[in-house]
């Protein structure tokens, strides 16, 4: 679980881990179904050790145990603000794939065109899933996230076409 995401969820109000998980699942819709509850607690523990959140015991109801309530520190608020302002998205995924193609060709480890084809099949599978999920969540904030995922996958597919043209051209020239 990305630390900045958890910090951003705490920016709204102090919460315990279960509340955070529920808010994350609501925000992510179907994309959050596989979220491991343990990830939230591990991340919260790391954030507390780093001084980005505070943790206080909250007395529960007589039939419930005490819960730890987490809140942002000033340093946590600064980190969230920096993360929100960071517009370096998308991440290094394309660069990593590009390097994989170059290494495969240079080391004769695999045919770059076969790698591109395998990646295309995977992206098409993900695209179908995301489109189905987006249709089911059409009028929600999770639907907006899913629309972004669909658009990103479509863009990645267009980039793979460019990769295929490049590597096909190299093959023809050799």
N, C-alpha and C positions, 0 to 999 in steps of 0.2 A: 504494500500500500504506500503510495507516494506521500511523504510527510506533509508536503504543502497542501494536499487535498484535505487531510485531517485538520490541519491548522485552519484552513479556510472554513471548514464546517464549524469549528469552535469559535470563529469570529462572530457568528450570529449570537451565540450564548454559551455559557458553560454547560457541559453535558457529561454524562457517563457513557461508557463504551457502547452499551446497547442502543442508546438514543442516536449516537453517531452512526452506527451501522444502519439503523432504520432510515435515517436521513439520506445516507449515501445510496442505499438501495432504492429509495424513492426517486432520487435525482437521476440515477443511472437507468432505471427501468429494467428491462430484460438483460441489459448488459451487466447489471450488478448481481444477477442471480447466483453466480458462482463465487461471490465474495466470501472469503473465509473470516469468520468472526475473530479468530485468533490474530489475524493480521492487524486488526484495529488495536487490540490490546498491546501487541508487540510494538506497534508504531507509537502508541501513547506513552509507553514506558521509555522508549528512546527519546521522544520529545521532552519528557520530564527530565531525563538525565542531561539533555542538552540545554536545559533551562528555557525552553520555548513554551512550556506549559507548566502550570501548577496543578497539584493534585491534593484534594481534600476529601476526607471521609464524610459521607452524608448519612445521617441516621435514617435507616429504612423503616418501614412499617414493622410492627411487632412480629409478623410472620415472614419478613424478608430480611436478608442480611444487609449490612451497611454497604453502600456503593461508593466508589471513588468518582468524584466529580472533577473534571478537568477544565481548566480555563487558560486562555492565552496570557502570556507575560508580554511585557513591552517588546522584548526581543522576538517573540512569536508573532506579534502584530507587524513588526518590521519585515519579517520573513514573508508573511502573507502578502504584504504590500509589494514587496519586490517581485514575488512570483506572479501576482496579478499583472504587474507592469511589464513582465518579460514576454516579448512577442517573438521569441526564437522558434516557435512551433512552425513546421513539423520537426520532430526530433531526428536523430541520426539514422533512422531505419533505412532511408534511401542510400545514404553513403555506405552503410554496412553492406547492403546488397550489391552496390556498384563494385565495392572492393572484392566481394565474393566472386563476381564475374571475372574481374581482372586476374585474381589469384588462380581461379580455375583454368583460365586460358593460359596464363604464363607458366603454371606448373603442370599443365596438361592433366589436371585432376578430373576435369569433366568438361563437356561441351557447354559453353555459355548459353547457346540456344536451347539446350535441354533444361538448363536451370531456369531460364526465362519462361519456358513453357510450363514447368512445374509450378513456378510462382504464379503464373497467370491462372492456372487451374485453382490454386488455393485462394487467390483474390476473388475469382468468380464465385467460389463456394461461399466465402465470407459476404460477398455482395448480395447474393440471394438471401442469406440469413438476415442480413441487416435490413434489406428491403421489406421482407416479411414482418420483421419486428417493428419497423418504422410505420408500416401501415396499421399495425395493431395499436400503436401509441401516437397516432396522428395528431391529436390535439392536446399534447402535454409537453412539459419541459423535457421529458425523456425522449419524446418524439423529435424534438429539435436536435438533441444530441445524436440520435440515430440518423437523422437526415445529414448531419455533418459527417458521420461515419460513411454513409453511402457516397456522398460527394468525394470524400477523400479516397475511397476505394476506386471510384471511377477515374479520378486523377492518376492514381497509381497504375491503373490499367493502361491509360494513355501513355504514361512514361515507359511502361514495359514495351509498348509498341515502338517507341523511339529506340529503346535498348535493342530490340529485335532487328530493327533496320540497321543500326550501327554494326552489330555483330554479324549479321548476314552479309553486309558490305565488306567487312574484313575477311570473311570466309571466301567470298567471291574473288577478292583481290589476291588471296594467297595461292 
